[in-house]
Amino acid sequence: MDTTGAATENRGPRFGPSDTSPEAQCVFDDAHRRMPAWRKWLNVLRIRGSGLDHDYLAHWAQELGILDLLERSLDEARV
């Protein structure tokens, strides 16, 4: 509790997406799997995976700096 009597919650360190520390990456690596958008993306890959333009996806993932996430999602979706 804080001095006003309100309960405070310790949620641990806060990291931003640009934080490249190992601790931040671990938090984001674990957190992205729990996000609804991540699960929806995996479902899209599972359903439409063979019909998607993988070269196009890889190009833009590289441009946006998220190629590792694309590769991980393809692996998780087993596409």
C-alpha positions, 0 to 999 in steps of 0.5 A: 500500500502507498501512503494514501492507503491505496493498494499498489501493485509491483509488476516488475520492470517496464521495458519498451520495444526499443529496449535491446537488453537481454531482460527486455527481450526475454519479457517481450519474447514471452509476452508476445505469445500471450497477445491475442494479435499473435494468436490471430496471426498464427491462425492466419498462417495455419489456415492460409500459410501455403497461399501467402506470398512468403517472399513478400512477407520476408521482404517487409519483415526485413524492412521493418526489422521483425524478420525474427518474429516472422520466422518464429511465427512460421515455425510456431504455425508449422508453415 
